[in-house]
Amino acid sequence: MNVGEAMTPRSEVVTVSLPGTRDDVLEYLQERSFSSVPVVKGSGDDEQYRGLVSRDDLIENPDEDQLAMLMREVPTTTQDTTIEEAAALMVEQGARRVPVVDGHLEGIVTVTDVVKAIADGNADGDSEVGGIASRDVNTTYVDVPLTVAERELYYANLPYAVVLDEEGEMSGVLTEVDIIEVARVVEGEAGTGDSIADEDDDWKWESIKAVGNRYLPTRNVEIPAAPVREFMTDEVVTVSGGKTAHEVARMMLNHDVEQIPLVSGDELTGVVRDVNLLEALR
């Protein structure tokens, strides 16, 4: 299967145009929950692909207003590239969305597009997930403030955390999507309030400051400080190691998740992420 058969075509891809500002892309990253948006210059036959701007680009550069300074170069591919080659590129570059470019923007191919190809039998899905799952599991605690959990995901550079209860048992899963649903990117503010934690507080986190009943990490994201248990998914789908990549790909699509905890009996033994399925194609 080629990228051209799996990608989202240009006609369905939302873009922002140069010259522009951060406000031009905020609507898509906040209200539509996109993770990134391609940047183009010109229109029609004169349109030129210039780069990608992501939520992280806005968050990490809160004082930069010009779109040209916020966008970054990312790897691109072409329609005749195989889906396996595109998967290898995503894994090597750590990219979840790869623009399809041949002189101009022709579409976008994503990790989910590759997972769909595996689920539909258009890419190899015979590997048992017990052999490709991540055995290092990112975790957090049910009563951790969401502000702290967000920092944990950020520093771990992972989009999820398995949530553990008082006995260390799996209680749910928290993902970036769960946080995005209750968070918003805000403009930089001075004097945002007092620290929400004293020196002896269990959840002291110096980067968090009070803003009314919500809290503002230094990355300019406003997030509620209520416990993780209020935002996590508690009805967790799990999988055993004997399932194939094909079966798990279908489970991910059916349940709209990017990772599924791997269990042996009642014991948590790992996590199968969508990128693990891509790694198995290499």
C-alpha atoms as an extended CHARMM CRD file, in Angstrom:
* protein
*
       282  EXT
         1         1  MET       CA              0.0000000000        0.0000000000        0.0000000000  PROA      1               0.0000000000
         2         2  ASN       CA              1.2960000000        3.4670000000       -0.8870000000  PROA      2               0.0000000000
         3         3  VAL       CA              0.9950000000        6.7120000000        1.0810000000  PROA      3               0.0000000000
         4         4  GLY       CA             -1.2710000000        8.1470000000       -1.6090000000  PROA      4               0.0000000000
         5         5  GLU       CA             -3.8790000000        5.4920000000       -0.7960000000  PROA      5               0.0000000000
         6         6  ALA       CA             -3.7370000000        6.0380000000        2.9610000000  PROA      6               0.0000000000
         7         7  MET       CA             -3.2410000000        9.7940000000        3.3960000000  PROA      7               0.0000000000
         8         8  THR       CA             -5.7380000000       12.5760000000        4.0460000000  PROA      8               0.0000000000
         9         9  PRO       CA             -5.8600000000       14.4810000000        0.7230000000  PROA      9               0.0000000000
        10        10  ARG       CA             -5.0660000000       18.1930000000        0.4270000000  PROA      10              0.0000000000
        11        11  SER       CA             -8.7390000000       19.0600000000       -0.0310000000  PROA      11              0.0000000000
        12        12  GLU       CA             -9.4400000000       17.8310000000        3.5190000000  PROA      12              0.0000000000
        13        13  VAL       CA             -6.2980000000       19.2240000000        5.2080000000  PROA      13              0.0000000000
        14        14  VAL       CA             -6.6690000000       22.3990000000        7.2970000000  PROA      14              0.0000000000
        15        15  THR       CA             -3.7580000000       24.8130000000        6.7340000000  PROA      15              0.0000000000
        16        16  VAL       CA             -2.6570000000       28.2900000000        7.8150000000  PROA      16              0.0000000000
        17        17  SER       CA             -1.0520000000       30.7900000000        5.4650000000  PROA      17              0.0000000000
        18        18  LEU       CA              1.9380000000       33.1070000000        5.5540000000  PROA      18              0.0000000000
        19        19  PRO       CA              2.1680000000       35.8740000000        6.5140000000  PROA      19              0.0000000000
        20        20  GLY       CA              0.2430000000       35.1810000000        9.6880000000  PROA      20              0.0000000000
        21        21  THR       CA              0.2630000000       35.2010000000       13.4750000000  PROA      21              0.0000000000
        22        22  ARG       CA             -0.1860000000       32.7320000000       16.3120000000  PROA      22              0.0000000000
        23        23  ASP       CA             -3.8760000000       33.7170000000       16.5000000000  PROA      23              0.0000000000
        24        24  ASP       CA             -4.4030000000       32.2430000000       13.0310000000  PROA      24              0.0000000000
        25        25  VAL       CA             -3.5430000000       28.7570000000       14.2820000000  PROA      25              0.0000000000
        26        26  LEU       CA             -4.8550000000       28.9170000000       17.8710000000  PROA      26              0.0000000000
        27        27  GLU       CA             -8.4230000000       28.1470000000       16.7630000000  PROA      27              0.0000000000
        28        28  TYR       CA             -7.4010000000       24.8290000000       15.2200000000  PROA      28              0.0000000000
        29        29  LEU       CA             -5.0850000000       23.7700000000       18.0410000000  PROA      29              0.0000000000
        30        30  GLN       CA             -7.5240000000       24.7190000000       20.8080000000  PROA      30              0.0000000000
        31        31  GLU       CA            -11.0830000000       24.3400000000       19.5590000000  PROA      31              0.0000000000
        32        32  ARG       CA            -10.5510000000       21.5010000000       17.0630000000  PROA      32              0.0000000000
        33        33  SER       CA             -7.9510000000       19.6400000000       19.1440000000  PROA      33              0.0000000000
        34        34  PHE       CA             -5.4700000000       19.3730000000       16.2720000000  PROA      34              0.0000000000
        35        35  SER       CA             -1.9010000000       18.6430000000       17.3440000000  PROA      35              0.0000000000
        36        36  SER       CA             -0.3270000000       20.5480000000       14.4470000000  PROA      36              0.0000000000
        37        37  VAL       CA             -1.2180000000       22.4300000000       11.2880000000  PROA      37              0.0000000000
        38        38  PRO       CA              0.7030000000       22.7070000000        7.9760000000  PROA      38              0.0000000000
        39        39  VAL       CA              1.8350000000       26.1800000000        6.9100000000  PROA      39              0.0000000000
        40        40  VAL       CA              1.5710000000       27.2770000000        3.2710000000  PROA      40              0.0000000000
        41        41  LYS       CA              2.2050000000       30.4300000000        1.2750000000  PROA      41              0.0000000000
        42        42  GLY       CA              0.0330000000       31.4840000000       -1.6370000000  PROA      42              0.0000000000
        43        43  SER       CA             -3.0120000000       29.6470000000       -2.9260000000  PROA      43              0.0000000000
        44        44  GLY       CA             -4.1860000000       27.4980000000       -5.8100000000  PROA      44              0.0000000000
        45        45  ASP       CA             -1.4730000000       26.5870000000       -8.2960000000  PROA      45              0.0000000000
        46        46  ASP       CA              0.8840000000       29.0620000000       -6.5840000000  PROA      46              0.0000000000
        47        47  GLU       CA              0.5780000000       27.4390000000       -3.1510000000  PROA      47              0.0000000000
        48        48  GLN       CA              3.8890000000       26.4410000000       -1.5750000000  PROA      48              0.0000000000
        49        49  TYR       CA              4.3120000000       24.2140000000        1.4770000000  PROA      49              0.0000000000
        50        50  ARG       CA              6.5470000000       25.8940000000        4.0880000000  PROA      50              0.0000000000
        51        51  GLY       CA              6.4410000000       23.8300000000        7.3040000000  PROA      51              0.0000000000
        52        52  LEU       CA              4.3740000000       22.7970000000       10.3120000000  PROA      52              0.0000000000
        53        53  VAL       CA              3.3220000000       24.6150000000       13.4780000000  PROA      53              0.0000000000
        54        54  SER       CA              2.3300000000       22.5540000000       16.5000000000  PROA      54              0.0000000000
        55        55  ARG       CA              0.8000000000       23.0800000000       19.9050000000  PROA      55              0.0000000000
        56        56  ASP       CA              4.2420000000       22.6730000000       21.4610000000  PROA      56              0.0000000000
        57        57  ASP       CA              5.6520000000       25.3800000000       19.1790000000  PROA      57              0.0000000000
        58        58  LEU       CA              3.1070000000       27.8600000000       20.5530000000  PROA      58              0.0000000000
        59        59  ILE       CA              3.5300000000       26.7120000000       24.1430000000  PROA      59              0.0000000000
        60        60  GLU       CA              7.3220000000       26.8100000000       24.1100000000  PROA      60              0.0000000000
        61        61  ASN       CA              7.4210000000       30.2350000000       22.4090000000  PROA      61              0.0000000000
        62        62  PRO       CA              4.7270000000       32.2410000000       24.2310000000  PROA      62              0.0000000000
        63        63  ASP       CA              6.2650000000       35.6180000000       23.3300000000  PROA      63              0.0000000000
        64        64  GLU       CA              6.5730000000       34.9360000000       19.5950000000  PROA      64              0.0000000000
        65        65  ASP       CA              3.6560000000       36.1710000000       17.5080000000  PROA      65              0.0000000000
        66        66  GLN       CA              4.8270000000       35.6980000000       13.9310000000  PROA      66              0.0000000000
        67        67  LEU       CA              3.8400000000       32.4240000000       12.2770000000  PROA      67              0.0000000000
        68        68  ALA       CA              7.0190000000       32.3980000000       10.2000000000  PROA      68              0.0000000000
        69        69  MET       CA              9.0860000000       32.2380000000       13.4080000000  PROA      69              0.0000000000
        70        70  LEU       CA              6.8910000000       29.5980000000       15.0540000000  PROA      70              0.0000000000
        71        71  MET       CA              6.7700000000       27.0590000000       12.2360000000  PROA      71              0.0000000000
        72        72  ARG       CA              9.4320000000       24.3840000000       11.8650000000  PROA      72              0.0000000000
        73        73  GLU       CA             10.6540000000       22.0220000000        9.2160000000  PROA      73              0.0000000000
        74        74  VAL       CA              9.5480000000       18.3970000000        9.5300000000  PROA      74              0.0000000000
        75        75  PRO       CA             10.2440000000       15.3500000000        7.3640000000  PROA      75              0.0000000000
        76        76  THR       CA              8.0410000000       14.9890000000        4.3030000000  PROA      76              0.0000000000
        77        77  THR       CA              7.1570000000       12.0930000000        2.0370000000  PROA      77              0.0000000000
        78        78  THR       CA              5.5380000000       11.4840000000       -1.3520000000  PROA      78              0.0000000000
        79        79  GLN       CA              2.4430000000        9.6280000000       -2.5040000000  PROA      79              0.0000000000
        80        80  ASP       CA              4.3760000000        6.7460000000       -4.0670000000  PROA      80              0.0000000000
        81        81  THR       CA              6.2540000000        5.9780000000       -0.8480000000  PROA      81              0.0000000000
        82        82  THR       CA              5.1350000000        2.6920000000        0.7030000000  PROA      82              0.0000000000
        83        83  ILE       CA              3.2320000000        2.7840000000        3.9740000000  PROA      83              0.0000000000
        84        84  GLU       CA              6.0730000000        0.7550000000        5.5430000000  PROA      84              0.0000000000
        85        85  GLU       CA              8.6150000000        3.3840000000        4.5010000000  PROA      85              0.0000000000
        86        86  ALA       CA              6.3990000000        6.1400000000        5.8850000000  PROA      86              0.0000000000
        87        87  ALA       CA              6.0670000000        4.2090000000        9.1630000000  PROA      87              0.0000000000
        88        88  ALA       CA              9.8550000000        3.8740000000        9.4020000000  PROA      88              0.0000000000
        89        89  LEU       CA             10.2170000000        7.6370000000        8.8300000000  PROA      89              0.0000000000
        90        90  MET       CA              7.7140000000        8.4020000000       11.5970000000  PROA      90              0.0000000000
        91        91  VAL       CA              9.5050000000        6.1160000000       14.0490000000  PROA      91              0.0000000000
        92        92  GLU       CA             12.9840000000        7.4370000000       13.1970000000  PROA      92              0.0000000000
        93        93  GLN       CA             11.9390000000       11.0970000000       13.3450000000  PROA      93              0.0000000000
        94        94  GLY       CA              9.4480000000       10.8130000000       16.2040000000  PROA      94              0.0000000000
        95        95  ALA       CA              6.7920000000       12.3590000000       13.9430000000  PROA      95              0.0000000000
        96        96  ARG       CA              3.0950000000       11.5430000000       14.1950000000  PROA      96              0.0000000000
        97        97  ARG       CA              2.0880000000       13.5380000000       11.1090000000  PROA      97              0.0000000000
        98        98  VAL       CA              4.1230000000       13.6940000000        7.9090000000  PROA      98              0.0000000000
        99        99  PRO       CA              3.1850000000       16.1310000000        5.1240000000  PROA      99              0.0000000000
       100       100  VAL       CA              2.9670000000       14.5880000000        1.6590000000  PROA      100             0.0000000000
       101       101  VAL       CA              4.7860000000       17.0220000000       -0.6280000000  PROA      101             0.0000000000
       102       102  ASP       CA              5.6900000000       16.9370000000       -4.3000000000  PROA      102             0.0000000000
       103       103  GLY       CA              6.3850000000       20.5570000000       -5.1790000000  PROA      103             0.0000000000
       104       104  HSD       CA              3.2710000000       21.4900000000       -3.2040000000  PROA      104             0.0000000000
       105       105  LEU       CA              1.2620000000       20.0290000000       -0.3110000000  PROA      105             0.0000000000
       106       106  GLU       CA             -0.7010000000       17.0000000000       -1.4900000000  PROA      106             0.0000000000
       107       107  GLY       CA             -1.9280000000       15.6790000000        1.8530000000  PROA      107             0.0000000000
       108       108  ILE       CA             -0.9770000000       14.4240000000        5.3080000000  PROA      108             0.0000000000
       109       109  VAL       CA             -0.2130000000       10.8770000000        6.4420000000  PROA      109             0.0000000000
       110       110  THR       CA             -0.4790000000       10.1320000000       10.1550000000  PROA      110             0.0000000000
       111       111  VAL       CA              0.2820000000        7.3700000000       12.6310000000  PROA      111             0.0000000000
       112       112  THR       CA             -3.4470000000        6.6310000000       12.6850000000  PROA      112             0.0000000000
       113       113  ASP       CA             -3.4230000000        6.1760000000        8.8960000000  PROA      113             0.0000000000
       114       114  VAL       CA             -0.7370000000        3.4980000000        9.2900000000  PROA      114             0.0000000000
       115       115  VAL       CA             -2.6860000000        1.8380000000       12.1210000000  PROA      115             0.0000000000
       116       116  LYS       CA             -5.7230000000        1.7360000000        9.8050000000  PROA      116             0.0000000000
       117       117  ALA       CA             -3.6090000000        0.0550000000        7.1200000000  PROA      117             0.0000000000
       118       118  ILE       CA             -2.5420000000       -2.5910000000        9.6530000000  PROA      118             0.0000000000
       119       119  ALA       CA             -6.1330000000       -3.0620000000       10.8610000000  PROA      119             0.0000000000
       120       120  ASP       CA             -7.3830000000       -3.4630000000        7.2860000000  PROA      120             0.0000000000
       121       121  GLY       CA             -4.6870000000       -5.9720000000        6.3600000000  PROA      121             0.0000000000
       122       122  ASN       CA             -2.8860000000       -3.5770000000        3.9990000000  PROA      122             0.0000000000
       123       123  ALA       CA              0.2820000000       -3.7220000000        6.1120000000  PROA      123             0.0000000000
       124       124  ASP       CA              1.8390000000       -6.5680000000        8.0760000000  PROA      124             0.0000000000
       125       125  GLY       CA             -0.0310000000       -7.2140000000       11.2970000000  PROA      125             0.0000000000
       126       126  ASP       CA              1.0420000000      -10.7450000000       12.1630000000  PROA      126             0.0000000000
       127       127  SER       CA              3.4500000000       -9.8730000000       14.9960000000  PROA      127             0.0000000000
       128       128  GLU       CA              2.2640000000      -10.7580000000       18.4980000000  PROA      128             0.0000000000
       129       129  VAL       CA              2.1230000000       -7.6240000000       20.6260000000  PROA      129             0.0000000000
       130       130  GLY       CA              3.7970000000       -9.3370000000       23.5660000000  PROA      130             0.0000000000
       131       131  GLY       CA              7.0240000000       -9.0670000000       21.5910000000  PROA      131             0.0000000000
       132       132  ILE       CA              6.6660000000       -5.4230000000       20.5410000000  PROA      132             0.0000000000
       133       133  ALA       CA              5.0410000000       -3.7800000000       23.5950000000  PROA      133             0.0000000000
       134       134  SER       CA              6.8650000000       -1.1860000000       25.6800000000  PROA      134             0.0000000000
       135       135  ARG       CA              7.7920000000       -2.8100000000       28.9900000000  PROA      135             0.0000000000
       136       136  ASP       CA              8.6230000000        0.5050000000       30.6640000000  PROA      136             0.0000000000
       137       137  VAL       CA              5.2690000000        1.9170000000       31.7610000000  PROA      137             0.0000000000
       138       138  ASN       CA              4.7240000000        5.5930000000       32.5450000000  PROA      138             0.0000000000
       139       139  THR       CA              2.5260000000        5.9110000000       35.6590000000  PROA      139             0.0000000000
       140       140  THR       CA              0.9560000000        8.4900000000       37.9240000000  PROA      140             0.0000000000
       141       141  TYR       CA             -1.2180000000        8.4180000000       41.0620000000  PROA      141             0.0000000000
       142       142  VAL       CA             -5.0000000000        8.9560000000       41.1820000000  PROA      142             0.0000000000
       143       143  ASP       CA             -4.7810000000       11.8950000000       43.6060000000  PROA      143             0.0000000000
       144       144  VAL       CA             -1.9920000000       13.7880000000       41.8510000000  PROA      144             0.0000000000
       145       145  PRO       CA             -3.2170000000       17.2520000000       40.7410000000  PROA      145             0.0000000000
       146       146  LEU       CA             -3.7260000000       17.3390000000       36.9920000000  PROA      146             0.0000000000
       147       147  THR       CA             -1.2230000000       20.2070000000       36.8190000000  PROA      147             0.0000000000
       148       148  VAL       CA              1.4920000000       17.9110000000       38.1770000000  PROA      148             0.0000000000
       149       149  ALA       CA              0.4480000000       14.9700000000       35.9910000000  PROA      149             0.0000000000
       150       150  GLU       CA              0.7210000000       17.2160000000       32.9160000000  PROA      150             0.0000000000
       151       151  ARG       CA              4.3050000000       18.0160000000       33.8890000000  PROA      151             0.0000000000
       152       152  GLU       CA              5.0050000000       14.3100000000       34.3790000000  PROA      152             0.0000000000
       153       153  LEU       CA              3.8120000000       13.5130000000       30.8530000000  PROA      153             0.0000000000
       154       154  TYR       CA              5.7740000000       16.4550000000       29.4690000000  PROA      154             0.0000000000
       155       155  TYR       CA              9.0670000000       15.4900000000       31.1160000000  PROA      155             0.0000000000
       156       156  ALA       CA              8.5900000000       11.8100000000       30.2860000000  PROA      156             0.0000000000
       157       157  ASN       CA              7.9520000000       12.8520000000       26.6640000000  PROA      157             0.0000000000
       158       158  LEU       CA              5.0320000000       10.4190000000       26.5180000000  PROA      158             0.0000000000
       159       159  PRO       CA              1.3640000000       11.0380000000       25.6920000000  PROA      159             0.0000000000
       160       160  TYR       CA             -0.0830000000        8.8570000000       28.4680000000  PROA      160             0.0000000000
       161       161  ALA       CA              0.2330000000        7.6550000000       32.0540000000  PROA      161             0.0000000000
       162       162  VAL       CA             -1.3140000000        4.5680000000       33.6040000000  PROA      162             0.0000000000
       163       163  VAL       CA             -3.0300000000        5.7550000000       36.7940000000  PROA      163             0.0000000000
       164       164  LEU       CA             -2.3930000000        3.7190000000       39.9470000000  PROA      164             0.0000000000
       165       165  ASP       CA             -4.5000000000        3.6000000000       43.0990000000  PROA      165             0.0000000000
       166       166  GLU       CA             -3.4460000000        3.3540000000       46.7680000000  PROA      166             0.0000000000
       167       167  GLU       CA             -2.5700000000       -0.3460000000       46.3460000000  PROA      167             0.0000000000
       168       168  GLY       CA             -0.5100000000        0.2650000000       43.2070000000  PROA      168             0.0000000000
       169       169  GLU       CA             -3.1960000000       -1.3240000000       41.0330000000  PROA      169             0.0000000000
       170       170  MET       CA             -4.2290000000        0.0890000000       37.6560000000  PROA      170             0.0000000000
       171       171  SER       CA             -7.1660000000        2.4500000000       38.1630000000  PROA      171             0.0000000000
       172       172  GLY       CA             -7.3030000000        4.1950000000       34.7960000000  PROA      172             0.0000000000
       173       173  VAL       CA             -5.3550000000        5.8540000000       32.0080000000  PROA      173             0.0000000000
       174       174  LEU       CA             -4.6400000000        9.5670000000       31.5850000000  PROA      174             0.0000000000
       175       175  THR       CA             -3.6700000000       10.8650000000       28.1410000000  PROA      175             0.0000000000
       176       176  GLU       CA             -2.6860000000       14.1620000000       26.5690000000  PROA      176             0.0000000000
       177       177  VAL       CA             -6.1230000000       14.2130000000       24.9690000000  PROA      177             0.0000000000
       178       178  ASP       CA             -7.7610000000       14.1240000000       28.4160000000  PROA      178             0.0000000000
       179       179  ILE       CA             -5.6510000000       17.1250000000       29.4460000000  PROA      179             0.0000000000
       180       180  ILE       CA             -6.2250000000       19.0210000000       26.2010000000  PROA      180             0.0000000000
       181       181  GLU       CA             -9.9820000000       18.7070000000       26.6690000000  PROA      181             0.0000000000
       182       182  VAL       CA             -9.8280000000       20.7560000000       29.8880000000  PROA      182             0.0000000000
       183       183  ALA       CA             -6.7870000000       22.9240000000       29.1180000000  PROA      183             0.0000000000
       184       184  ARG       CA             -6.2340000000       25.8710000000       26.8660000000  PROA      184             0.0000000000
       185       185  VAL       CA             -3.2430000000       27.7890000000       25.5490000000  PROA      185             0.0000000000
       186       186  VAL       CA             -3.2670000000       31.3310000000       26.9490000000  PROA      186             0.0000000000
       187       187  GLU       CA             -1.2540000000       34.4420000000       26.2580000000  PROA      187             0.0000000000
       188       188  GLY       CA              1.6690000000       35.1900000000       28.5850000000  PROA      188             0.0000000000
       189       189  GLU       CA              0.6550000000       36.9150000000       31.8070000000  PROA      189             0.0000000000
       190       190  ALA       CA              2.6170000000       38.6710000000       34.5160000000  PROA      190             0.0000000000
       191       191  GLY       CA              1.7470000000       38.4270000000       38.1890000000  PROA      191             0.0000000000
       192       192  THR       CA             -0.3820000000       35.3220000000       37.8710000000  PROA      192             0.0000000000
       193       193  GLY       CA             -0.7570000000       34.8220000000       41.6070000000  PROA      193             0.0000000000
       194       194  ASP       CA              0.7370000000       33.0130000000       44.5560000000  PROA      194             0.0000000000
       195       195  SER       CA              2.2480000000       29.5590000000       44.4670000000  PROA      195             0.0000000000
       196       196  ILE       CA             -0.4250000000       26.9170000000       45.0250000000  PROA      196             0.0000000000
       197       197  ALA       CA              1.8590000000       24.8790000000       47.2870000000  PROA      197             0.0000000000
       198       198  ASP       CA              3.7960000000       25.5620000000       50.4600000000  PROA      198             0.0000000000
       199       199  GLU       CA              7.3110000000       24.2190000000       51.0020000000  PROA      199             0.0000000000
       200       200  ASP       CA              5.9120000000       21.2420000000       52.9270000000  PROA      200             0.0000000000
       201       201  ASP       CA              3.0460000000       20.4990000000       50.5560000000  PROA      201             0.0000000000
       202       202  ASP       CA              2.9760000000       16.9740000000       49.1050000000  PROA      202             0.0000000000
       203       203  TRP       CA              2.4490000000       18.3500000000       45.5950000000  PROA      203             0.0000000000
       204       204  LYS       CA              4.7510000000       21.3810000000       45.5750000000  PROA      204             0.0000000000
       205       205  TRP       CA              5.5480000000       22.2090000000       41.9500000000  PROA      205             0.0000000000
       206       206  GLU       CA              7.3840000000       25.5020000000       41.5280000000  PROA      206             0.0000000000
       207       207  SER       CA              6.2380000000       26.1400000000       37.9620000000  PROA      207             0.0000000000
       208       208  ILE       CA              2.5440000000       26.2200000000       38.9120000000  PROA      208             0.0000000000
       209       209  LYS       CA              0.8570000000       29.4400000000       39.9630000000  PROA      209             0.0000000000
       210       210  ALA       CA             -2.6910000000       30.1930000000       40.9960000000  PROA      210             0.0000000000
       211       211  VAL       CA             -5.0990000000       31.8830000000       38.5970000000  PROA      211             0.0000000000
       212       212  GLY       CA             -8.4710000000       31.9570000000       40.3720000000  PROA      212             0.0000000000
       213       213  ASN       CA             -9.6320000000       28.3630000000       40.6810000000  PROA      213             0.0000000000
       214       214  ARG       CA             -7.4090000000       27.2190000000       37.7980000000  PROA      214             0.0000000000
       215       215  TYR       CA             -3.6460000000       27.0640000000       37.4540000000  PROA      215             0.0000000000
       216       216  LEU       CA             -1.0320000000       28.2350000000       35.0090000000  PROA      216             0.0000000000
       217       217  PRO       CA              2.1490000000       26.2340000000       34.3920000000  PROA      217             0.0000000000
       218       218  THR       CA              5.0570000000       28.2390000000       33.0300000000  PROA      218             0.0000000000
       219       219  ARG       CA              4.4010000000       26.8460000000       29.5380000000  PROA      219             0.0000000000
       220       220  ASN       CA              1.3060000000       29.0950000000       29.3070000000  PROA      220             0.0000000000
       221       221  VAL       CA             -1.2470000000       26.3130000000       29.5000000000  PROA      221             0.0000000000
       222       222  GLU       CA             -4.1680000000       26.8130000000       31.8510000000  PROA      222             0.0000000000
       223       223  ILE       CA             -5.0850000000       23.5300000000       33.5520000000  PROA      223             0.0000000000
       224       224  PRO       CA             -7.4120000000       22.6090000000       36.4480000000  PROA      224             0.0000000000
       225       225  ALA       CA             -5.6050000000       21.4380000000       39.5840000000  PROA      225             0.0000000000
       226       226  ALA       CA             -8.2070000000       18.8370000000       40.5850000000  PROA      226             0.0000000000
       227       227  PRO       CA             -7.0340000000       15.2070000000       41.0630000000  PROA      227             0.0000000000
       228       228  VAL       CA             -6.2370000000       13.0310000000       38.0700000000  PROA      228             0.0000000000
       229       229  ARG       CA             -9.0990000000       10.6690000000       38.9990000000  PROA      229             0.0000000000
       230       230  GLU       CA            -11.5550000000       13.3370000000       37.7810000000  PROA      230             0.0000000000
       231       231  PHE       CA            -10.1120000000       13.3930000000       34.2530000000  PROA      231             0.0000000000
       232       232  MET       CA             -8.7510000000        9.9220000000       33.5580000000  PROA      232             0.0000000000
       233       233  THR       CA            -10.4670000000        7.1670000000       31.6190000000  PROA      233             0.0000000000
       234       234  ASP       CA            -11.4140000000        4.5530000000       34.2100000000  PROA      234             0.0000000000
       235       235  GLU       CA            -12.9210000000        1.9620000000       31.8540000000  PROA      235             0.0000000000
       236       236  VAL       CA             -9.5960000000        0.7150000000       30.5170000000  PROA      236             0.0000000000
       237       237  VAL       CA             -9.2920000000       -1.5970000000       27.5280000000  PROA      237             0.0000000000
       238       238  THR       CA             -6.4760000000       -4.1350000000       28.0230000000  PROA      238             0.0000000000
       239       239  VAL       CA             -4.8110000000       -6.7360000000       25.8300000000  PROA      239             0.0000000000
       240       240  SER       CA             -2.8120000000       -9.9230000000       26.3210000000  PROA      240             0.0000000000
       241       241  GLY       CA              0.5410000000      -10.6290000000       24.7370000000  PROA      241             0.0000000000
       242       242  GLY       CA             -0.8370000000      -13.2680000000       22.3650000000  PROA      242             0.0000000000
       243       243  LYS       CA             -2.9090000000      -10.7790000000       20.3650000000  PROA      243             0.0000000000
       244       244  THR       CA             -1.5780000000       -9.7960000000       16.9480000000  PROA      244             0.0000000000
       245       245  ALA       CA             -0.7740000000       -6.2740000000       15.7720000000  PROA      245             0.0000000000
       246       246  HSD       CA             -3.6960000000       -6.5710000000       13.3720000000  PROA      246             0.0000000000
       247       247  GLU       CA             -6.1230000000       -7.3400000000       16.2160000000  PROA      247             0.0000000000
       248       248  VAL       CA             -4.7640000000       -4.5890000000       18.4510000000  PROA      248             0.0000000000
       249       249  ALA       CA             -4.8430000000       -2.0500000000       15.6090000000  PROA      249             0.0000000000
       250       250  ARG       CA             -8.5550000000       -2.7500000000       15.2170000000  PROA      250             0.0000000000
       251       251  MET       CA             -9.0510000000       -2.3860000000       18.9820000000  PROA      251             0.0000000000
       252       252  MET       CA             -7.2780000000        0.9870000000       18.9560000000  PROA      252             0.0000000000
       253       253  LEU       CA             -9.4840000000        2.2720000000       16.1550000000  PROA      253             0.0000000000
       254       254  ASN       CA            -12.6870000000        0.8930000000       17.6890000000  PROA      254             0.0000000000
       255       255  HSD       CA            -11.9620000000        2.4660000000       21.0720000000  PROA      255             0.0000000000
       256       256  ASP       CA            -10.2650000000        5.6000000000       19.7000000000  PROA      256             0.0000000000
       257       257  VAL       CA             -7.0930000000        5.1370000000       21.7780000000  PROA      257             0.0000000000
       258       258  GLU       CA             -3.3880000000        5.3640000000       21.0010000000  PROA      258             0.0000000000
       259       259  GLN       CA             -2.1800000000        2.9140000000       23.6480000000  PROA      259             0.0000000000
       260       260  ILE       CA             -3.5400000000       -0.1820000000       25.3700000000  PROA      260             0.0000000000
       261       261  PRO       CA             -2.1280000000       -1.6270000000       28.6210000000  PROA      261             0.0000000000
       262       262  LEU       CA             -0.6470000000       -5.1090000000       28.2650000000  PROA      262             0.0000000000
       263       263  VAL       CA             -1.6980000000       -7.5280000000       31.0080000000  PROA      263             0.0000000000
       264       264  SER       CA             -0.9500000000      -11.0560000000       32.0720000000  PROA      264             0.0000000000
       265       265  GLY       CA             -3.8960000000      -12.1420000000       34.1940000000  PROA      265             0.0000000000
       266       266  ASP       CA             -4.4610000000       -9.2040000000       36.5400000000  PROA      266             0.0000000000
       267       267  GLU       CA             -0.8570000000       -8.0030000000       36.3320000000  PROA      267             0.0000000000
       268       268  LEU       CA              0.1700000000       -4.9740000000       34.2900000000  PROA      268             0.0000000000
       269       269  THR       CA              3.2000000000       -6.0090000000       32.2150000000  PROA      269             0.0000000000
       270       270  GLY       CA              3.5880000000       -3.2540000000       29.6280000000  PROA      270             0.0000000000
       271       271  VAL       CA              1.8520000000       -0.9290000000       27.1960000000  PROA      271             0.0000000000
       272       272  VAL       CA              1.1780000000       -1.4130000000       23.4850000000  PROA      272             0.0000000000
       273       273  ARG       CA              1.3870000000        1.9980000000       21.8020000000  PROA      273             0.0000000000
       274       274  ASP       CA              0.3800000000        2.7320000000       18.2310000000  PROA      274             0.0000000000
       275       275  VAL       CA              4.0160000000        3.5240000000       17.4420000000  PROA      275             0.0000000000
       276       276  ASN       CA              4.9280000000        0.0000000000       18.5890000000  PROA      276             0.0000000000
       277       277  LEU       CA              2.7560000000       -1.3100000000       15.7780000000  PROA      277             0.0000000000
       278       278  LEU       CA              4.6840000000        0.9090000000       13.3420000000  PROA      278             0.0000000000
       279       279  GLU       CA              8.0030000000       -0.3340000000       14.7230000000  PROA      279             0.0000000000
       280       280  ALA       CA              6.9370000000       -3.9120000000       13.9440000000  PROA      280             0.0000000000
       281       281  LEU       CA              6.7220000000       -2.9970000000       10.2310000000  PROA      281             0.0000000000
       282       282  ARG       CA             10.4380000000       -2.1470000000       10.0080000000  PROA      282             0.0000000000
